[in-house]
């Protein structure tokens, strides 16, 4: 029952975060790229290109960091489980 409550709490937190993010993004979804009628709306300005590279790098860095953190955590937990199993078998 305690595990179900924990899962429900995590889901509520994730839903609240998604709602807050959606609310923040919905205010300015359309950004005017250019006022020139012959301008290409697919071309990024230098500021936008730098912002894209920085955000992409930030996301990749955080995903790798989270993955490495989880890897270390699971390795440590597995090490403890292995030690307890060896101790109980003796």
C-alpha positions as a printed Julia matrix, in Angstrom:
90×3 Matrix{Float64}:
  0.0     0.0     0.0
  2.9     2.31    0.79
  4.42    1.68   -2.67
  1.11    2.56   -4.33
  1.0     5.84   -2.43
  4.56    6.64   -3.52
  3.75    5.92   -7.16
  0.61    8.08   -6.92
  2.63   10.93   -5.39
  5.25   10.74   -8.16
  2.51   10.78  -10.81
  0.85   13.82   -9.22
  4.19   15.66   -9.14
  4.85   14.81  -12.79
  1.37   15.92  -13.84
  1.72   19.18  -11.92
  5.1    19.86  -13.53
  3.66   19.15  -16.98
  0.72   21.46  -16.33
  2.99   24.26  -15.15
  5.27   23.82  -18.17
  2.32   23.75  -20.55
  0.89   26.88  -18.97
  4.2    28.73  -19.27
  4.61   27.77  -22.93
  1.05   28.51  -24.0
  1.43   32.26  -23.52
  3.86   32.81  -26.43
  3.66   29.91  -28.86
  3.88   32.01  -32.03
  7.11   34.0   -32.41
  7.32   36.24  -35.45
 10.51   35.29  -37.24
 10.59   38.06  -39.84
  8.47   40.89  -41.17
  9.98   40.64  -44.65
  7.4    39.04  -47.01
 10.14   37.31  -48.99
 11.97   36.19  -45.86
 12.46   32.52  -45.11
 10.85   31.47  -41.84
 12.95   28.32  -41.73
 16.24   30.23  -41.44
 17.44   30.73  -37.88
 19.09   33.91  -36.75
 22.56   33.58  -35.16
 21.07   34.16  -31.69
 18.54   31.4   -32.24
 21.22   29.0   -33.5
 23.39   29.64  -30.44
 20.38   29.22  -28.14
 19.51   25.92  -29.86
 23.06   24.61  -29.47
 23.19   25.65  -25.8
 19.81   24.12  -24.96
 20.66   20.91  -26.82
 24.0    20.65  -25.03
 22.32   21.32  -21.67
 19.73   18.6   -22.28
 22.32   16.04  -23.41
 24.57   16.88  -20.44
 21.68   16.46  -17.99
 20.48   13.2   -19.54
 24.0    11.75  -19.38
 24.41   13.01  -15.82
 21.14   11.44  -14.73
 22.09    8.19  -16.43
 25.49    8.1   -14.76
 23.94    8.91  -11.38
 21.43    6.08  -11.74
 24.18    3.73  -12.91
 26.27    4.47   -9.81
 23.24    4.17   -7.52
 22.2     0.79   -8.95
 25.78   -0.46   -8.86
 26.08    0.44   -5.18
 22.71   -1.14   -4.38
 23.62   -4.31   -6.3
 26.92   -4.48   -4.45
 25.09   -4.39   -1.12
 22.58   -7.03   -2.25
 25.43   -9.28   -3.4
 27.23   -8.84   -0.07
 24.09   -9.71    1.9
 23.45  -12.8    -0.25
 27.02  -14.02    0.23
 26.81  -13.4     3.98
 23.52  -15.27    4.31
 24.78  -18.25    2.32
 27.73  -18.75    4.68
